[in-house]
Amino acid sequence: MPETYDGILLGSGHNSLILQAYAGRAGLETICLEQGGKPGGALTTEELPQGSGFRHNTHAFFHRGLDQLPWYHDLQLRQLGAEYLEPELNVALICRDGQSLQWWTDFERTVESFRRFDEQDAETLIRWRRSFQPIVKQILVPEAQSPPLPPEERTRLLSRSSLGRQLLEVSELSPLEFVHREFRHPVVQAGLLFFNGLREVDLREPGFGHHIPQLLAADAYAQICLGGSGQLARALVAAVEGSGGRIECQARPKRILVEGGRAVGVETEDGRQFRARQFIASGLNPQQTFLELFDAADIPAEWRQLAEDYRYNLLAPLFGTYLNLQAPVHYAAAADCPELDQALMVILGLERSEQFLEIVEHHQLGTIPPTVMWGSCPTRFDPQQAPEGKHAAFMWEKLPFELAGNAARWDQEKDRHGEQMIETWGEYAPSLQADLLDVTTRSPLDTARRLPNMRFGDLLVGALTRKQMGFHRPFPGAGHYRGHLPGMYLCGSSCHPGGNVTGMPGYNSAQVLLADLGIKADWTPAALLQRLPAADE
């Protein structure tokens, strides 16, 4: 006999779990169907090798300002075990000559670091931070924490105020255009583009110029979850179960059931059926949701085409090299600047902005570019992620999903490339090889195998382009978290505002879903229309 719930969620990534926890708080009985062996999606902390006692975060580690987000407080995740640490030296770009561009939680120290490279760039940094702080607080944060507005309406509303007009003007640029227009020193240009560019959007893409001043103005810094990213997953699971929700692992959805023009249930690969009284919410990507799980007859041809055309990031695939060490990573540049060893995120191999275009070209050709990598030694801040007295460290690099047109080549090449990364890493940290105990590598293909939602190894679950942003994410007609049928909703990273561990797609989807069901929730923020800046007098 089918099991019946108020709601069914597909996939147990953090966005689905957030939506499920809010639904449970609203009194809805829910189940989440997860095809893998444990919930949490990319929020995973693995013991590598098994039984070694060394714990590595293989998909998500740096969480930006997460403990400032509304769902973190609404769901009381700190009390459930997700506690965050925010090191003062947040990011350090270390150059081969020993110089370093530093990003501190204390903005004045960041300014001084910029000033050592270029006096004018330091003043530009101050000017843009002051100019954009009210834009971040009054526009960009409310927009991220709300269902998106249609683009024409958004432009009309923002055009009323000087803050909105400034945002629209800067947004017309690409990140590359903005940085080259405003900053002079090549290391400063490269650092700014990497901090909030290379890891997320195509820096050549118009419409994202505001990402750089947004970074400069925001007070949200990189953080780590004590115990590893998997601890956040465990806290979210506790929030779900504490509100009466259920999570079923090893339950691979086969198809979404449609009756009378409404999404009413899910059948799994093993033949079980789950019925939904109120809703089905998918945290999966558009191809999985609309092309794999719906019968063709239940999807309009236009929606099928839009789902097929949904695109993934060229630069999103991630290669990871994870080290077990006798001692923490020690950088040669720390001899003159000791605080570098205490940097949370370290960037290596990046010296000039032109490297980005070279990396793009290598991705297009399916070849491996000269290494630009970033990572951390988590055990400097959280000793529990390694055996007593030992340390764990990692470096990530953006590399093509396919090598010479064939992703399967990664199975033969990944360990060799890991060795090359360690060799480059050792040029900055000479004692690394002597302290090395064990190495594990994970390729973009490994990501796609473990997390099919991340098609082509795309950690952001879809390209961030003008055609796939805001009200048009994942595509026109589906940008309000609703599917094409009554009872069908979307809540994953393929929705506004996009990927990374922000929880906003799940948070915003919960607002839409509960409003549609006529359920009042005391946590729901005021409508975005009421929160945007008023018209100038």
Secondary structure as GFF3:
##gff-version 3
##sequence-region A 1 537
A	DSSP	beta_strand	3	10	.	.	.	ID=ss1
A	DSSP	alpha_helix	14	25	.	.	.	ID=ss2
A	DSSP	beta_strand	30	33	.	.	.	ID=ss3
A	DSSP	beta_strand	45	47	.	.	.	ID=ss4
A	DSSP	beta_strand	55	57	.	.	.	ID=ss5
A	DSSP	beta_strand	63	64	.	.	.	ID=ss6
A	DSSP	three_ten_helix	66	68	.	.	.	ID=ss7
A	DSSP	alpha_helix	70	74	.	.	.	ID=ss8
A	DSSP	beta_strand	84	85	.	.	.	ID=ss9
A	DSSP	beta_strand	89	94	.	.	.	ID=ss10
A	DSSP	beta_strand	100	104	.	.	.	ID=ss11
A	DSSP	alpha_helix	107	117	.	.	.	ID=ss12
A	DSSP	alpha_helix	119	135	.	.	.	ID=ss13
A	DSSP	pi_helix	136	140	.	.	.	ID=ss14
A	DSSP	alpha_helix	141	144	.	.	.	ID=ss15
A	DSSP	alpha_helix	151	158	.	.	.	ID=ss16
A	DSSP	alpha_helix	162	171	.	.	.	ID=ss17
A	DSSP	alpha_helix	175	182	.	.	.	ID=ss18
A	DSSP	alpha_helix	186	193	.	.	.	ID=ss19
A	DSSP	pi_helix	194	198	.	.	.	ID=ss20
A	DSSP	alpha_helix	211	217	.	.	.	ID=ss21
A	DSSP	beta_strand	222	225	.	.	.	ID=ss22
A	DSSP	alpha_helix	229	242	.	.	.	ID=ss23
A	DSSP	beta_strand	246	248	.	.	.	ID=ss24
A	DSSP	beta_strand	253	259	.	.	.	ID=ss25
A	DSSP	beta_strand	262	268	.	.	.	ID=ss26
A	DSSP	beta_strand	273	282	.	.	.	ID=ss27
A	DSSP	alpha_helix	286	286	.	.	.	ID=ss28
A	DSSP	pi_helix	287	292	.	.	.	ID=ss29
A	DSSP	three_ten_helix	296	298	.	.	.	ID=ss30
A	DSSP	alpha_helix	301	309	.	.	.	ID=ss31
A	DSSP	beta_strand	318	325	.	.	.	ID=ss32
A	DSSP	three_ten_helix	332	335	.	.	.	ID=ss33
A	DSSP	three_ten_helix	338	342	.	.	.	ID=ss34
A	DSSP	beta_strand	345	348	.	.	.	ID=ss35
A	DSSP	alpha_helix	354	365	.	.	.	ID=ss36
A	DSSP	beta_strand	373	376	.	.	.	ID=ss37
A	DSSP	three_ten_helix	378	380	.	.	.	ID=ss38
A	DSSP	three_ten_helix	383	385	.	.	.	ID=ss39
A	DSSP	beta_strand	391	398	.	.	.	ID=ss40
A	DSSP	three_ten_helix	407	409	.	.	.	ID=ss41
A	DSSP	alpha_helix	410	428	.	.	.	ID=ss42
A	DSSP	alpha_helix	432	435	.	.	.	ID=ss43
A	DSSP	beta_strand	436	442	.	.	.	ID=ss44
A	DSSP	alpha_helix	444	450	.	.	.	ID=ss45
A	DSSP	three_ten_helix	455	457	.	.	.	ID=ss46
A	DSSP	three_ten_helix	466	468	.	.	.	ID=ss47
A	DSSP	three_ten_helix	470	472	.	.	.	ID=ss48
A	DSSP	beta_strand	488	490	.	.	.	ID=ss49
A	DSSP	alpha_helix	504	516	.	.	.	ID=ss50
A	DSSP	alpha_helix	528	531	.	.	.	ID=ss51
###
